[in-house]
Amino acid sequence: MQQHATDPSVFIRSMATRGHLGGLALAVPDAVRLLGAVGFPVVVVETVGVGQVEVEVAAASDTTVVVVTPGWGDSLQAAKAGLLEVADLFVVNKADRPGAAEAARDLRQMLALGPAKAWMPPIVETVAATGTGVDELWGAIARHRAHLIDSGGLERRRAERTAAELRKVVAAGFDRRLAELTASPRYAAALGDVVAGRCDPYEAADRLLGEG
């Protein structure tokens, strides 16, 4: 990224999650949409972490690439449920190091044990330091995109992504309203009634929501 950060056709931005779970900032979908609207043909979203709570990137992208490294096999079993579900292709980076072949083998075995899919995630070996395998990786990404377009999966993914984004925006709005409500005198009065036994929490909640 350092080599391309000043390229006129490249824009790089780091975004904090600000406590949002899932490994992505809440504003990422907006940023992706904006970059597409101003003419960027490719948007790469990078996240970190492995596991069920860090795979939200799959809901924000057309193609999800999962990168592993040699020696990662010890944690593969614990992480495989989330990864096998979201990965459109796997990359074994640092493939020039011992253990790369074993990592690729483990992935192939797990994919073979999984359910049959119209698209079977390929496994590409790369060495980022030298650029080895990068052309093969880009070719695999292009083939997956062609598969999505031919099967109608691209439109479905984007419709699902839009629906999920709307739910998050609505949820964030509810959170703001809840924070405002719980800081209001009405909430304090309702809480007092519950503590004093004049009503139960359900009655108090109905009253607060009805008045809102």
N, C-alpha and C positions, 0 to 999 in steps of 0.2 A: 504493500500500500504506500510505503514511503516513496517508491519510485514513480508512482502515478498520482500522488496527492495534488500535484500542481498541474496536471494535464487539463487542458481547457474543456475536455469532454467528460471529466471525472469529478464527482462530488462525493466526499467522504464525511460522514457525520456520526459521532458517537452520541448515543442517547441513553440516559440513565433510566432504569426501570422505576425509580421513585417508589419502591416498595411493592410494585405490581407483580404478582406471582406469574410464573409461566416463562420467565427468561426474556421477555420483551417489554419494552415501554408501551404504555397504552396508546401513545401517539404514533406508533410505527405504521399502522394501516393508513393513517392520514398522510404520513411522510411518503409512503410508497405511492399512494394515489397522486400526490402532488408531483413527485418526480416523473411519473408516467405522463401526467398532463402537460408538463413542460418539455417533453420530448426525449427523456432518457429511455432507450430501448430495453435496457437490462438494469434491474435493481437487485443487488445482492444484500441479503439480510443475514448478519452473523450473530449467533448467540453462543452461550457457553453452558456447560453443565450437561449431565446425562441423567435421565430418569423421567418419571411420569410428569413431574411438575415443570420440566424445562423444555418440553417439546411443543410448546404453543406456537413456535415458528411454523409448524406444519399447517396450521390454520391460516397463516398469513402469507403463504407462498404458493406458487404454481408447482415448483419442484423442490423437494426437500432432500438435501444432501447431508448424510451423517458421516462425519470424519472420525476414524479411529486410528490408533497408533499401535505399533508392536508392543506386546506385553500387556495389552488392554484386556486380554482374554479372561483374566481372573475376575473382572467385574462384569463380564459379558452376560453371564447368566442372570445376574441381578437386574441388569438394565434391558434385557432383550425384549421384554413385553412391550415397553413403550417404543423402543427403537424400531422393531420389526413392523410395527403398525404404521409409523409415520414416514419411514425412509423410502424415497423413490430410487435412490442409489446410494451405495456405500463407497467411501474412499478409505483405503489404508494408506495413510501418509507415513513418511519416513520409511518407505518400503526398502531402502537400502540397509536397514538395520536388522539384526537378528530378531526373529519372532514375527516378521511381516507375513511370511507364508502361512504360519500357524493362525494368525489373526484372520486372514482371508479364508482359510479352511474352515475356521469356526463359524464364520458368517455364512458360508455356503451350506454348511450342515444345518444351521438353524433355519435358513430359508427353505431348505429342502423338506424340513419337518413341518413347516407351516402350511396353511391352506393354499390351494392353487389360486393364482391371481392372473388377471389378464396381462398385467405388467409385472414381471419378476425383476426386482431391483438388481442391477448389475453391480459388480464389485471392481473398482478401478484402483490400481496401485500407483501412487505418486511419490515424488520426492520434491517437496516444495522449494527446498534450497537451490535445486538445480533446474527446476522446471520440468523434470522428467514426469511423463504421464499427464501433463496438463492438457495437451491436445486430445488425448483419449477421454479425459474427464469432460471436456467441453462437448466432444462428440456424443457422449452418453447423455448429457443434459439435453442436447438438441434432439436426440432420438426420443427421449421421454416427452419433450414438448410436442413432437410430431404425433406421438401416440395419443396424447391428450386431445389434440385437435381432431385427429381422425375418429376417436371414440366418443367425442362430445364431452369428455371429462373436464376440459378446460372451462367450459361454461358452467358446468355443475360445481366445480371447485370454487369458482369466483362467486357464484350465487350463494353457496354455503358460507363463504368468507364474509360476504356482505351481510348476511343474516346474523352471523356471529358478532360482527363488528357493531351492528345496531343494538344487539342485546347488551354488549359491553357499555355502549354509550348510555343506554337507558339505565343500566345498573349503576353507572357512575352518577347519573342524575338523581337516582333514588338515594344513593349514599350521601350526596350533598344535602338533599332535603331532609334526610334523617338526622344529619349533624345539626342542621338548623332547628329541627323540631326538638331534639333532645336538649338544646341550649335555651329553649323558650320557657317563659313562665307557665304556660299551659302544661308542658311536660312535668315541671316541678310540682304543680298542683295535682296532676294525675298520680304521680309517684307518691305524693303525700297521702292521697286517698288509699292507695294500695297498702302502704305501710301501716296506716291506721285501721285497715280492715274494712273500710267503707265500700270497697269494690275489689274485684280480683283483677289480675293483670290483663286478662282477655277483654273484660269490660272497659278497662282504662284504655287499652289499645284501640278498641273500636271507637271509643269516644274521640281519641286524638285523631285517628284517621278520618273519621266522619267530619270533624271540624276542619281538617286540612283541605 
